[in-house]
Amino acid sequence: MDNFFSTVAQYTKLSMESKAALTSRLKELIIPKGHILVKQDTVCNFLYFIDQGLTRTYYLKDGKEVTDWISDERSFACSIISFINRKPDRRIIETLEPSVLFSIHHDDLEILCYRHHDIENFVRQLVSFGLIQLQQKFDDLHFATALQRYQTLMATHPTFIQRVPLGMIASYLGVTPETLSRIRSQI
């Protein structure tokens, strides 16, 4: 749980009381590779913190898997649309490696936000950071070349090449596997 609280500290400072309240609501999960955390067309009820391992968020389009997001250690995973709106979403979240996660149910987090201003601030900061990441990904897909997107991924997440199948990386970058292969041969 140390990784969780050191990650939270990057967003905001929590009181001891708030840390204890969060600790009481977090559940540690040891999950095998390939486990589906959130099924398609269901409500995402949990926010997941990845202590160890890797998850990907994807959806199906014309029978093909499109990787939306990849989350590794010391980051969070959830279908933000479903988690906030409380409606089913098309996104699926699965583990790509055996993983150790901490989860908190939406309702528990809402209660904690109501009772603890610093936890509410953390959630607001986390959502804001997520929006910035999504906007950056949107901008990259529209304004950066495939090579630039690959270089950014390698600069920010260099281990993904060893840990994530190349087809998923290509999908995440918005390129074909053949284009990714050409890019990799250039570098």
SETILO-484870 format. One record per atom (N, C-alpha, C, CB): residue number from 1; residue in one letter; z, x, y. Coordinates in steps of 0.02 Angstrom, whole numbers, plus 32768, in hexadecimal, padded with zeros to 4 digits. Glycine has a CB too. Example, Ala and Ser with C-alpha at 12.3 -4.5 7.8 and 13.67 -1.06 7.14 Angstrom:
{1 A {8186 8294 7EE4}} {1 A {8186 8267 7F1F}} {1 A {8186 8294 7F5B}} {1 A {81C4 8235 7F20}} {2 S {8162 8282 7F90}} {2 S {8165 82AC 7FCB}} {2 S {818A 8285 8002}} {2 S {811E 82C0 7FE2}} 
***
This chain:
{1 M {8000 8029 7FC5}} {1 M {8000 8000 8000}} {1 M {8000 802B 803F}} {1 M {803C 7FD1 8000}} {2 D {800B 806C 8036}} {2 D {800B 809A 806F}} {2 D {7FC7 809A 8092}} {2 D {801D 80E1 8059}} {3 N {7F91 809B 806B}} {3 N {7F4E 809B 8089}} {3 N {7F43 805B 80B2}} {3 N {7F18 80A0 8052}} {4 F {7F5C 8024 8099}} {4 F {7F54 7FE5 80BE}} {4 F {7F75 7FEA 8103}} {4 F {7F73 7FAA 8096}} {5 F {7FB3 7FFF 8105}} {5 F {7FD6 8000 8145}} {5 F {7FBD 8038 8173}} {5 F {8020 8009 8139}} {6 S {7FA5 806F 8157}} {6 S {7F88 80A2 8184}} {6 S {7F45 8089 81A0}} {6 S {7F7E 80E5 815F}} {7 T {7F21 8060 817A}} {7 T {7EE3 8043 8194}} {7 T {7EF3 800F 81C9}} {7 T {7EBA 8024 815B}} {8 V {7F24 7FE5 81BC}} {8 V {7F38 7FB2 81EE}} {8 V {7F4E 7FD5 822F}} {8 V {7F72 7F86 81D2}} {9 A {7F6F 800E 8229}} {9 A {7F87 8032 8265}} {9 A {7F4D 8049 8291}} {9 A {7FB1 806E 824F}} {10 Q {7F11 804E 8275}} {10 Q {7ED6 8061 829D}} {10 Q {7EC2 8027 82CC}} {10 Q {7E9B 8075 8270}} {11 Y {7ED8 7FEB 82BC}} {11 Y {7EC8 7FB0 82E4}} {11 Y {7F01 7F9E 8314}} {11 Y {7EB9 7F75 82B7}} {12 T {7F3E 7FA1 82FB}} {12 T {7F78 7F8D 8324}} {12 T {7FB8 7FA5 8303}} {12 T {7F79 7F3F 832E}} {13 K {7FED 7FA6 832A}} {13 K {802F 7FB9 8310}} {13 K {8053 7F7B 82F8}} {13 K {8059 7FDF 8346}} {14 L {806E 7F7E 82BC}} {14 L {8094 7F45 82A0}} {14 L {80DE 7F55 82A1}} {14 L {807D 7F35 8258}} {15 S {8106 7F21 82AE}} {15 S {814E 7F28 82AA}} {15 S {8162 7F2D 8260}} {15 S {8173 7EEC 82CC}} {16 M {819F 7F44 8255}} {16 M {81B8 7F49 8210}} {16 M {81BC 7F04 81F1}} {16 M {81FE 7F6B 820F}} {17 E {81CF 7ED2 8219}} {17 E {81D3 7E8D 8201}} {17 E {818D 7E75 81EA}} {17 E {81F0 7E5F 8238}} {18 S {815A 7E84 8211}} {18 S {8116 7E6F 8200}} {18 S {80FD 7E94 81C2}} {18 S {80E7 7E7B 823B}} {19 K {810D 7ED4 81BD}} {19 K {80F9 7EF9 8181}} {19 K {8119 7EDA 8143}} {19 K {810D 7F44 8188}} {20 A {8158 7EC9 8148}} {20 A {817B 7EAB 810F}} {20 A {815C 7E67 80FE}} {20 A {81C7 7EA3 811E}} {21 A {814B 7E40 8131}} {21 A {812D 7DFE 8125}} {21 A {80E9 7E06 8104}} {21 A {8127 7DD7 8167}} {22 L {80C1 7E36 811B}} {22 L {8080 7E42 80FC}} {22 L {8088 7E5A 80B4}} {22 L {8058 7E76 8124}} {23 T {80B6 7E88 80AA}} {23 T {80C2 7EA2 8066}} {23 T {80D4 7E6B 8035}} {23 T {80FB 7ED7 8068}} {24 S {80FA 7E3A 804D}} {24 S {810F 7E04 8020}} {24 S {80D5 7DD6 800D}} {24 S {8146 7DDB 8042}} {25 R {80A0 7DD6 8034}} {25 R {8066 7DAA 8027}} {25 R {802B 7DCD 8006}} {25 R {8050 7D8A 8067}} {26 L {8029 7E10 800A}} {26 L {7FF2 7E35 7FEC}} {26 L {7FFB 7E39 7FA1}} {26 L {7FED 7E7C 800A}} {27 K {7FC3 7E32 7F7E}} {27 K {7FC4 7E38 7F35}} {27 K {7F97 7E72 7F21}} {27 K {7FAD 7DF6 7F12}} {28 E {7FB2 7E9F 7EF8}} {28 E {7F8A 7ED6 7EDE}} {28 E {7F61 7EBE 7EA3}} {28 E {7FB7 7F13 7ECA}} {29 L {7F21 7ECF 7EA3}} {29 L {7EF4 7EBD 7E6D}} {29 L {7ED3 7EFB 7E51}} {29 L {7EBF 7E8B 7E85}} {30 I {7ED2 7F00 7E0F}} {30 I {7EAE 7F37 7DEE}} {30 I {7E73 7F15 7DCB}} {30 I {7EDC 7F5F 7DBA}} {31 I {7E37 7F25 7DE4}} {31 I {7DFB 7EFF 7DD2}} {31 I {7DC8 7F2E 7DB1}} {31 I {7DDC 7EDD 7E11}} {32 P {7DA8 7F18 7D7A}} {32 P {7D75 7F41 7D5B}} {32 P {7D33 7F40 7D82}} {32 P {7D69 7F2A 7D13}} {33 K {7D09 7F6F 7D74}} {33 K {7CC6 7F71 7D90}} {33 K {7CA0 7F32 7D7D}} {33 K {7C9F 7FB1 7D79}} {34 G {7C7A 7F16 7DAC}} {34 G {7C51 7EDC 7D9E}} {34 G {7C74 7E9A 7DA4}} {34 G {7C35 7EE2 7D5B}} {35 H {7CB2 7E9A 7DBA}} {35 H {7CD8 7E5C 7DC1}} {35 H {7CC2 7E37 7E00}} {35 H {7D25 7E69 7DC2}} {36 I {7CB7 7DF7 7DFA}} {36 I {7CA3 7DCE 7E34}} {36 I {7CE3 7DB5 7E57}} {36 I {7C76 7D91 7E1F}} {37 L {7CED 7DCC 7E94}} {37 L {7D27 7DB7 7EBC}} {37 L {7D1B 7D74 7EDE}} {37 L {7D38 7DEC 7EF0}} {38 V {7CDE 7D6A 7EF6}} {38 V {7CCB 7D2B 7F17}} {38 V {7C89 7D15 7EF9}} {38 V {7CC5 7D34 7F65}} {39 K {7C88 7CD8 7EDE}} {39 K {7C4B 7CBD 7EBF}} {39 K {7C20 7C9B 7EF4}} {39 K {7C5D 7C8B 7E87}} {40 Q {7BDF 7C99 7EE4}} {40 Q {7BAF 7C77 7F10}} {40 Q {7BC3 7C2E 7F1A}} {40 Q {7B68 7C7D 7EF4}} {41 D {7BBA 7C16 7F57}} {41 D {7BC6 7BD0 7F69}} {41 D {7C0E 7BBA 7F5E}} {41 D {7B98 7BA3 7F41}} {42 T {7C3C 7BE9 7F68}} {42 T {7C84 7BD8 7F67}} {42 T {7CA3 7BEE 7FA9}} {42 T {7CA8 7BFA 7F2A}} {43 V {7CDF 7BD6 7FB6}} {43 V {7D04 7BEA 7FF1}} {43 V {7D27 7C2C 7FE2}} {43 V {7D37 7BB3 8007}} {44 C {7D20 7C5C 800F}} {44 C {7D43 7C9C 8009}} {44 C {7D8B 7C91 8021}} {44 C {7D1F 7CD5 8033}} {45 N {7DBA 7C92 7FF3}} {45 N {7DFF 7C84 8004}} {45 N {7E29 7CC2 8011}} {45 N {7E1F 7C5D 7FCC}} {46 F {7E0E 7CFD 8003}} {46 F {7E35 7D3A 8008}} {46 F {7E13 7D6E 8034}} {46 F {7E42 7D56 7FC4}} {47 L {7E3C 7D93 8058}} {47 L {7E27 7DCF 807A}} {47 L {7E3D 7E08 804B}} {47 L {7E46 7DD6 80C3}} {48 Y {7E0E 7E35 803B}} {48 Y {7E1D 7E6C 800D}} {48 Y {7E1E 7EAE 8033}} {48 Y {7DE8 7E6E 7FD4}} {49 F {7E50 7ED6 8024}} {49 F {7E52 7F1B 803C}} {49 F {7E44 7F48 8001}} {49 F {7E98 7F2C 805D}} {50 I {7E14 7F75 8007}} {50 I {7E02 7FA2 7FD1}} {50 I {7E2D 7FE1 7FD5}} {50 I {7DB6 7FB3 7FD2}} {51 D {7E5D 7FE7 7FA9}} {51 D {7E87 8023 7FA6}} {51 D {7E62 805A 7F7F}} {51 D {7ECB 8013 7F84}} {52 Q {7E43 8047 7F48}} {52 Q {7E19 8074 7F21}} {52 Q {7DDE 804C 7F08}} {52 Q {7E41 8095 7EE5}} {53 G {7DA3 806B 7F07}} {53 G {7D69 8049 7EEC}} {53 G {7D36 8036 7F20}} {53 G {7D7F 800C 7EC8}} {54 L {7D0D 8006 7F0E}} {54 L {7CD2 7FF6 7F35}} {54 L {7CBE 7FAD 7F27}} {54 L {7C97 8026 7F25}} {55 T {7CAB 7F89 7F5C}} {55 T {7C91 7F46 7F52}} {55 T {7C4F 7F40 7F77}} {55 T {7CC3 7F0F 7F6B}} {56 R {7C28 7F0F 7F62}} {56 R {7BEC 7EFE 7F89}} {56 R {7BEA 7EB3 7F92}} {56 R {7BAC 7F18 7F65}} {57 T {7BCF 7EA0 7FCB}} {57 T {7BC4 7E5A 7FDC}} {57 T {7B79 7E50 7FDA}} {57 T {7BE4 7E47 8021}} {58 Y {7B63 7E1C 7FB6}} {58 Y {7B1B 7E11 7FB0}} {58 Y {7B0E 7DC7 7FA9}} {58 Y {7AFD 7E37 7F75}} {59 Y {7ACE 7DB5 7FB0}} {59 Y {7AB8 7D70 7FA5}} {59 Y {7A76 7D72 7F80}} {59 Y {7AB2 7D4A 7FE8}} {60 L {7A62 7D39 7F66}} {60 L {7A23 7D34 7F42}} {60 L {79EF 7D14 7F6F}} {60 L {7A2C 7D0A 7F01}} {61 K {79B4 7D33 7F73}} {61 K {797D 7D18 7F9A}} {61 K {793E 7D1E 7F6F}} {61 K {7975 7D3D 7FDE}} {62 D {791F 7CE7 7F61}} {62 D {78E3 7CE5 7F37}} {62 D {78EF 7D09 7EF4}} {62 D {78A7 7D05 7F5B}} {63 G {792B 7CFF 7ED9}} {63 G {793C 7D1C 7E98}} {63 G {794F 7D65 7E9A}} {63 G {7904 7D13 7E6A}} {64 K {794F 7D84 7ED5}} {64 K {7961 7DCB 7EDB}} {64 K {79A4 7DD2 7EFE}} {64 K {792A 7DF1 7F02}} {65 E {79C9 7E05 7EEA}} {65 E {7A09 7E14 7F09}} {65 E {79FD 7E3B 7F4A}} {65 E {7A37 7E3C 7ED9}} {66 V {7A1B 7E24 7F80}} {66 V {7A17 7E46 7FC1}} {66 V {7A5D 7E5D 7FD3}} {66 V {79F8 7E17 7FF9}} {67 T {7A67 7E9E 7FD6}} {67 T {7AA9 7EBA 7FE6}} {67 T {7AB4 7EB8 8031}} {67 T {7AAF 7F03 7FCC}} {68 D {7AE7 7E93 8043}} {68 D {7AF9 7E87 8089}} {68 D {7B28 7EBD 80A4}} {68 D {7B1A 7E42 8091}} {69 W {7B57 7ED0 807A}} {69 W {7B8C 7EFE 8090}} {69 W {7BA8 7F23 8055}} {69 W {7BC3 7ED8 80B5}} {70 I {7BBF 7F60 8061}} {70 I {7BE2 7F89 802F}} {70 I {7C24 7F9E 804E}} {70 I {7BB6 7FC7 8018}} {71 S {7C5A 7F94 802B}} {71 S {7C9D 7FA6 8044}} {71 S {7CBD 7FD8 8014}} {71 S {7CCA 7F67 804B}} {72 D {7CD6 800E 8030}} {72 D {7CF7 8040 8007}} {72 D {7D41 8046 801B}} {72 D {7CD4 8085 800D}} {73 E {7D60 807B 8004}} {73 E {7DA8 8084 800F}} {73 E {7DBA 807D 8058}} {73 E {7DBF 80C7 7FF4}} {74 R {7DF5 8060 8062}} {74 R {7E12 8057 80A4}} {74 R {7DE9 802A 80D1}} {74 R {7E1B 809B 80C6}} {75 S {7DC7 7FFA 80B2}} {75 S {7DA4 7FC7 80D9}} {75 S {7DB1 7F83 80B9}} {75 S {7D57 7FD7 80DC}} {76 F {7D97 7F50 80DA}} {76 F {7DA4 7F0B 80C6}} {76 F {7D64 7EEB 80AD}} {76 F {7DC2 7EE2 8100}} {77 A {7D6B 7EBA 8082}} {77 A {7D32 7E94 8069}} {77 A {7D44 7E4A 8067}} {77 A {7D1D 7EAD 8023}} {78 C {7D17 7E21 8080}} {78 C {7D1C 7DD9 8079}} {78 C {7CDB 7DBC 8095}} {78 C {7D5B 7DBC 809E}} {79 S {7CCE 7D7D 8085}} {79 S {7C98 7D59 80A5}} {79 S {7CB6 7D3C 80E5}} {79 S {7C79 7D20 8076}} {80 I {7CAC 7D5F 811C}} {80 I {7CCD 7D4C 815A}} {80 I {7CBB 7D06 8170}} {80 I {7CBA 7D7D 8191}} {81 I {7C7D 7CF1 8166}} {81 I {7C68 7CAD 8179}} {81 I {7C92 7C7A 8153}} {81 I {7C1D 7CA2 816B}} {82 S {7C96 7C82 8112}} {82 S {7CBB 7C53 80E8}} {82 S {7D06 7C57 80F4}} {82 S {7CAB 7C60 809E}} {83 F {7D20 7C94 80FC}} {83 F {7D68 7C9E 8106}} {83 F {7D7F 7C7B 8146}} {83 F {7D78 7CE9 8109}} {84 I {7D58 7C81 817B}} {84 I {7D6C 7C63 81BB}} {84 I {7D5C 7C18 81BC}} {84 I {7D48 7C86 81F5}} {85 N {7D20 7C04 81A8}} {85 N {7D0C 7BBE 81AC}} {85 N {7D26 7B92 8174}} {85 N {7CC1 7BBA 81AE}} {86 R {7D3E 7BB1 813E}} {86 R {7D58 7B8D 8104}} {86 R {7D22 7B63 80E3}} {86 R {7D92 7B60 8118}} {87 K {7CE4 7B7D 80E3}} {87 K {7CAC 7B5B 80C2}} {87 K {7C8C 7B8A 8090}} {87 K {7C77 7B44 80F7}} {88 P {7C6C 7B6E 805C}} {88 P {7C4A 7B98 802B}} {88 P {7C14 7BC3 804C}} {88 P {7C2C 7B6D 7FF3}} {89 D {7C09 7BFD 802F}} {89 D {7BD7 7C2C 8048}} {89 D {7BAC 7C44 800D}} {89 D {7BF8 7C68 806D}} {90 R {7B70 7C59 801C}} {90 R {7B43 7C72 7FE8}} {90 R {7B55 7CB8 7FD0}} {90 R {7AFB 7C72 8001}} {91 R {7B7E 7CDC 7FF7}} {91 R {7B8D 7D21 7FE7}} {91 R {7BBB 7D28 7FAA}} {91 R {7BAD 7D43 8023}} {92 I {7BAD 7D5D 7F86}} {92 I {7BD2 7D6F 7F49}} {92 I {7BF2 7DB4 7F57}} {92 I {7BA4 7D71 7F09}} {93 I {7C2F 7DBD 7F42}} {93 I {7C4F 7DFF 7F49}} {93 I {7C62 7E16 7F03}} {93 I {7C8E 7DFC 7F79}} {94 E {7C4C 7E52 7EF2}} {94 E {7C5C 7E6F 7EB1}} {94 E {7C74 7EB6 7EB8}} {94 E {7C1F 7E6C 7E82}} {95 T {7C9A 7ECD 7E86}} {95 T {7CAF 7F13 7E85}} {95 T {7C78 7F3D 7E65}} {95 T {7CF3 7F1B 7E5F}} {96 L {7C6A 7F76 7E84}} {96 L {7C38 7FA4 7E69}} {96 L {7C58 7FDC 7E40}} {96 L {7C0F 7FC2 7EA1}} {97 E {7C9A 7FE1 7E44}} {97 E {7CC1 8012 7E1F}} {97 E {7D02 7FF1 7E0B}} {97 E {7CCE 8053 7E49}} {98 P {7D26 800E 7DDA}} {98 P {7D6A 7FF6 7DCF}} {98 P {7D8F 7FFE 7E11}} {98 P {7D8E 801E 7D94}} {99 S {7DB4 7FCB 7E25}} {99 S {7DD0 7FCB 7E69}} {99 S {7E19 7FB5 7E6A}} {99 S {7DA8 7F9E 7E96}} {100 V {7E3D 7FCE 7E9B}} {100 V {7E80 7FB7 7EAB}} {100 V {7E7C 7F98 7EF0}} {100 V {7EB6 7FF2 7EA8}} {101 L {7E8B 7F57 7EF3}} {101 L {7E85 7F31 7F30}} {101 L {7EC8 7F12 7F42}} {101 L {7E4F 7EFB 7F2A}} {102 F {7ED1 7F04 7F81}} {102 F {7F07 7ED9 7F97}} {102 F {7EE7 7E9B 7FB5}} {102 F {7F36 7EFE 7FCB}} {103 S {7F00 7E61 7FA1}} {103 S {7EE3 7E23 7FBA}} {103 S {7F18 7DFA 7FDD}} {103 S {7EC3 7DFA 7F80}} {104 I {7F01 7DD3 800D}} {104 I {7F2D 7DA3 802E}} {104 I {7F06 7D62 8036}} {104 I {7F46 7DBE 8073}} {105 H {7F25 7D2C 8024}} {105 H {7F06 7CEA 8028}} {105 H {7EFF 7CD5 8071}} {105 H {7F2E 7CB5 8000}} {106 H {7ECA 7CB2 8080}} {106 H {7EBC 7C99 80C3}} {106 H {7EF9 7C74 80E0}} {106 H {7E7F 7C6B 80C3}} {107 D {7F15 7C47 80B9}} {107 D {7F4E 7C1E 80D2}} {107 D {7F8B 7C49 80E2}} {107 D {7F60 7BE9 809F}} {108 D {7F97 7C7B 80B8}} {108 D {7FCF 7CA9 80C5}} {108 D {7FC4 7CD0 8105}} {108 D {7FDA 7CD8 808A}} {109 L {7F86 7CE7 810E}} {109 L {7F77 7D0D 814B}} {109 L {7F7E 7CE2 8189}} {109 L {7F30 7D2A 8147}} {110 E {7F69 7CA3 8184}} {110 E {7F71 7C75 81BD}} {110 E {7FBB 7C6B 81CE}} {110 E {7F51 7C31 81AC}} {111 I {7FE5 7C63 819D}} {111 I {802D 7C5C 81A8}} {111 I {8049 7C9A 81C9}} {111 I {8052 7C4D 8166}} {112 L {8035 7CD4 81B0}} {112 L {804E 7D13 81CC}} {112 L {8036 7D1C 8215}} {112 L {8037 7D4E 81A2}} {113 C {7FF8 7D09 8222}} {113 C {7FDF 7D0E 8267}} {113 C {8006 7CE0 8296}} {113 C {7F95 7CFC 826A}} {114 Y {8018 7CA6 827F}} {114 Y {803E 7C76 82A7}} {114 Y {8085 7C91 82B5}} {114 Y {8042 7C32 8283}} {115 R {80A2 7CB3 8284}} {115 R {80E7 7CC9 828A}} {115 R {80EE 7D0E 82AB}} {115 R {8108 7CCA 8247}} {116 H {80B9 7D37 82A7}} {116 H {80BE 7D7D 82BE}} {116 H {8083 7D8E 82EB}} {116 H {80C0 7DAF 8281}} {117 H {8092 7D95 832A}} {117 H {805D 7DA3 835B}} {117 H {8037 7DE4 834A}} {117 H {807B 7DA8 83A1}} {118 D {805A 7E17 8332}} {118 D {8038 7E56 8324}} {118 D {8009 7E4F 82E8}} {118 D {806C 7E8D 8316}} {119 I {8018 7E24 82B8}} {119 I {7FE9 7E18 8281}} {119 I {7FAD 7DF2 829A}} {119 I {800C 7DF1 8247}} {120 E {7FB9 7DC1 82C6}} {120 E {7F81 7D9D 82E4}} {120 E {7F54 7DCD 830B}} {120 E {7F9C 7D65 8313}} {121 N {7F72 7DFB 832F}} {121 N {7F4B 7E2D 8354}} {121 N {7F22 7E59 8324}} {121 N {7F7A 7E59 837E}} {122 F {7F41 7E6D 82EC}} {122 F {7F1C 7E94 82BA}} {122 F {7EDF 7E6E 82A1}} {122 F {7F4A 7EA6 827F}} {123 V {7EE7 7E2E 8290}} {123 V {7EB0 7E06 8276}} {123 V {7E79 7DFF 82AB}} {123 V {7EC8 7DC0 8260}} {124 R {7E8D 7DF4 82E9}} {124 R {7E5C 7DF0 8320}} {124 R {7E36 7E32 8327}} {124 R {7E7F 7DDE 8362}} {125 Q {7E59 7E6A 8324}} {125 Q {7E39 7EAB 8329}} {125 Q {7E0B 7EB8 82ED}} {125 Q {7E6F 7EE3 832C}} {126 L {7E20 7EA3 82B2}} {126 L {7DF7 7EAC 8276}} {126 L {7DB7 7E83 827B}} {126 L {7E1E 7E97 8237}} {127 V {7DBC 7E45 8291}} {127 V {7D80 7E1B 8299}} {127 V {7D52 7E38 82CF}} {127 V {7D95 7DD2 82AC}} {128 S {7D6F 7E50 8306}} {128 S {7D46 7E6F 833A}} {128 S {7D22 7EAC 8320}} {128 S {7D73 7E83 8376}} {129 F {7D44 7ED6 82FA}} {129 F {7D24 7F11 82DC}} {129 F {7CEC 7EFC 82AC}} {129 F {7D58 7F3C 82B7}} {130 G {7CF8 7EC8 8285}} {130 G {7CC5 7EAF 8258}} {130 G {7C87 7E97 827E}} {130 G {7CE0 7E77 822E}} {131 L {7C92 7E74 82B6}} {131 L {7C5A 7E5D 82DF}} {131 L {7C32 7E98 82FA}} {131 L {7C72 7E31 8318}} {132 I {7C54 7ECC 8310}} {132 I {7C32 7F07 8329}} {132 I {7C08 7F27 82F1}} {132 I {7C65 7F3A 8345}} {133 Q {7C25 7F2D 82B5}} {133 Q {7C00 7F49 827D}} {133 Q {7BC2 7F20 826D}} {133 Q {7C2D 7F4E 823E}} {134 L {7BC9 7EDE 826C}} {134 L {7B90 7EB2 825E}} {134 L {7B5A 7EB8 8293}} {134 L {7BA7 7E6A 8258}} {135 Q {7B6E 7EBC 82D2}} {135 Q {7B3D 7EC4 8308}} {135 Q {7B19 7F07 8302}} {135 Q {7B60 7EBE 834C}} {136 Q {7B3E 7F3B 82F0}} {136 Q {7B20 7F7D 82E7}} {136 Q {7AED 7F7B 82AD}} {136 Q {7B55 7FB2 82DA}} {137 K {7B00 7F5A 8277}} {137 K {7AD1 7F55 823E}} {137 K {7A93 7F2E 8253}} {137 K {7AF3 7F34 8201}} {138 F {7A9C 7EF7 8276}} {138 F {7A64 7ECF 828F}} {138 F {7A37 7EFA 82BB}} {138 F {7A7E 7E91 82B7}} {139 D {7A56 7F1F 82EA}} {139 D {7A2F 7F4A 8317}} {139 D {7A09 7F7F 82F0}} {139 D {7A5C 7F6A 834A}} {140 D {7A2B 7F9E 82BF}} {140 D {7A0A 7FD2 8296}} {140 D {79CE 7FB6 8271}} {140 D {7A3C 7FEF 8265}} {141 L {79D5 7F7A 8255}} {141 L {799E 7F5C 8230}} {141 L {7963 7F4D 825D}} {141 L {79B5 7F1D 820D}} {142 H {7970 7F3F 829C}} {142 H {793A 7F2C 82CA}} {142 H {7920 7F66 82F4}} {142 H {7952 7EF6 82F7}} {143 F {7949 7F99 8301}} {143 F {7934 7FCD 8330}} {143 F {7932 8013 8312}} {143 F {7962 7FCD 836A}} {144 A {7952 8020 82DB}} {144 A {7952 8062 82BD}} {144 A {791D 8065 8286}} {144 A {7998 8075 82A1}} {145 T {7902 80A0 827C}} {145 T {78D3 80A9 8245}} {145 T {78F9 80AB 8203}} {145 T {78A8 80EA 824E}} {146 A {78D6 80A4 81CD}} {146 A {78F5 80A7 818B}} {146 A {7918 80EB 8182}} {146 A {78C1 809C 8153}} {147 L {78F7 8120 8199}} {147 L {7914 8163 8194}} {147 L {7955 8166 81BC}} {147 L {78E2 8199 81AC}} {148 Q {7955 814C 81F8}} {148 Q {7992 814C 8222}} {148 Q {79CA 8124 8201}} {148 Q {7983 812F 8267}} {149 R {79BA 80EB 81E2}} {149 R {79ED 80C3 81C1}} {149 R {7A0B 80E9 8186}} {149 R {79D0 8080 81A8}} {150 Y {79E0 810C 8160}} {150 Y {79F7 8134 8128}} {150 Y {7A24 816D 8141}} {150 Y {79BC 8151 8100}} {151 Q {7A0F 818F 8176}} {151 Q {7A37 81C6 8191}} {151 Q {7A7B 81AE 81AA}} {151 Q {7A11 81E9 81C9}} {152 T {7A7C 8173 81C9}} {152 T {7ABB 8156 81E0}} {152 T {7AE9 8147 81A5}} {152 T {7AAE 8116 8209}} {153 L {7ACC 812B 8171}} {153 L {7AF4 811C 8135}} {153 L {7B11 815C 8117}} {153 L {7AC9 80F6 8101}} {154 M {7AE8 8190 8113}} {154 M {7B00 81CF 80F7}} {154 M {7B36 81EF 8123}} {154 M {7AC5 81FF 80ED}} {155 A {7B30 81E6 8164}} {155 A {7B62 8203 8191}} {155 A {7BA4 81DD 818D}} {155 A {7B48 8202 81DA}} {156 T {7BA1 819B 8185}} {156 T {7BDD 8173 8185}} {156 T {7BFB 8169 813F}} {156 T {7BCF 8130 81A3}} {157 H {7BD0 8168 810B}} {157 H {7BE8 815D 80C6}} {157 H {7BC2 818A 8096}} {157 H {7BDE 8112 80B2}} {158 P {7BCE 81CC 809A}} {158 P {7BA7 81FB 8071}} {158 P {7BAE 81F2 8025}} {158 P {7BBB 8241 8083}} {159 T {7BE5 81D4 800E}} {159 T {7BEE 81CD 7FC5}} {159 T {7BC9 8192 7FA8}} {159 T {7C38 81C6 7FB6}} {160 F {7BAD 8166 7FD2}} {160 F {7B8A 812B 7FB8}} {160 F {7B51 813E 7F89}} {160 F {7B70 8101 7FF2}} {161 I {7B2E 8175 7F98}} {161 I {7AF5 8188 7F6E}} {161 I {7B0A 8195 7F26}} {161 I {7AD3 81C7 7F8B}} {162 Q {7B46 81B1 7F1C}} {162 Q {7B5F 81BE 7ED8}} {162 Q {7B7F 8180 7EBA}} {162 Q {7B91 81F7 7ED9}} {163 R {7B95 8151 7EE3}} {163 R {7BBE 811A 7ECA}} {163 R {7B99 80D7 7EC5}} {163 R {7BF9 8112 7EF5}} {164 V {7B64 80CF 7EEB}} {164 V {7B42 808E 7EEF}} {164 V {7AFB 8097 7ED4}} {164 V {7B41 8073 7F39}} {165 P {7AE5 806A 7EA7}} {165 P {7AA0 806E 7E8F}} {165 P {7A6E 806E 7EC9}} {165 P {7A91 8034 7E5F}} {166 L {7A3A 8097 7EC2}} {166 L {7A0A 809E 7EF9}} {166 L {79E7 805E 7F0D}} {166 L {79D6 80D1 7EE6}} {167 G {79DC 8031 7EDD}} {167 G {79BE 7FF1 7EEE}} {167 G {79EA 7FC8 7F1D}} {167 G {79B1 7FC8 7EAE}} {168 M {7A2C 7FCC 7F14}} {168 M {7A5A 7FAA 7F41}} {168 M {7A5B 7FCA 7F86}} {168 M {7AA1 7FA9 7F23}} {169 I {7A57 800D 7F87}} {169 I {7A55 8030 7FC8}} {169 I {7A15 801E 7FED}} {169 I {7A5A 807D 7FBD}} {170 A {79DD 801C 7FCA}} {170 A {799E 8008 7FEA}} {170 A {79A4 7FC3 8007}} {170 A {7964 800B 7FB7}} {171 S {79BF 7F94 7FE1}} {171 S {79C8 7F50 7FF9}} {171 S {79F5 7F4E 8036}} {171 S {79E5 7F24 7FC2}} {172 Y {7A2C 7F73 8034}} {172 Y {7A5B 7F76 806C}} {172 Y {7A39 7F91 80AB}} {172 Y {7A97 7FA3 805A}} {173 L {7A0C 7FC1 80A2}} {173 L {79E9 7FDF 80DB}} {173 L {79AD 7FB6 80F1}} {173 L {79D2 8025 80C9}} {174 G {799B 7F83 80CA}} {174 G {7962 7F59 80DC}} {174 G {791F 7F79 80CD}} {174 G {7966 7F47 8124}} {175 V {791D 7FA3 8098}} {175 V {78DF 7FC4 8084}} {175 V {78D3 7FB9 803A}} {175 V {78E1 8010 8095}} {176 T {7897 7FC9 8024}} {176 T {7888 7FC5 7FDC}} {176 T {78A3 8003 7FBA}} {176 T {783B 7FBE 7FD0}} {177 P {78AE 8001 7F79}} {177 P {78C3 803D 7F55}} {177 P {7890 8076 7F5C}} {177 P {78CD 802C 7F0A}} {178 E {7850 8065 7F61}} {178 E {781D 8099 7F69}} {178 E {7824 80BC 7FAC}} {178 E {77D6 807A 7F61}} {179 T {7831 8094 7FE0}} {179 T {783A 80B2 8023}} {179 T {7878 80DF 8023}} {179 T {7841 807B 8059}} {180 L {78AE 80C9 8004}} {180 L {78EA 80F2 8000}} {180 L {78DB 8133 7FDB}} {180 L {7923 80CB 7FDD}} {181 S {78B5 812F 7FA6}} {181 S {78A3 816B 7F80}} {181 S {787C 819C 7FAC}} {181 S {787A 8159 7F43}} {182 R {784C 8182 7FD4}} {182 R {7825 81AD 8001}} {182 R {7853 81CE 8035}} {182 R {77ED 8184 8024}} {183 I {7880 81A6 8051}} {183 I {78AF 81C1 8083}} {183 I {78D8 81F9 8066}} {183 I {78DC 818A 809E}} {184 R {78F2 81ED 802B}} {184 R {791D 821F 800A}} {184 R {78F7 825F 7FFA}} {184 R {793C 8203 7FCA}} {185 S {78B6 8259 7FEA}} {185 S {788F 8294 7FDB}} {185 S {787F 82BD 801A}} {185 S {784E 8280 7FB8}} {186 Q {7880 829C 8055}} {186 Q {7873 82BE 8094}} {186 Q {78AE 82E9 80AB}} {186 Q {7863 828B 80C9}} {187 I {78EA 82D5 8095}} {187 I {7926 82F7 80AE}} {187 I {7938 8332 8082}} {187 I {7961 82C5 80B1}} 
***
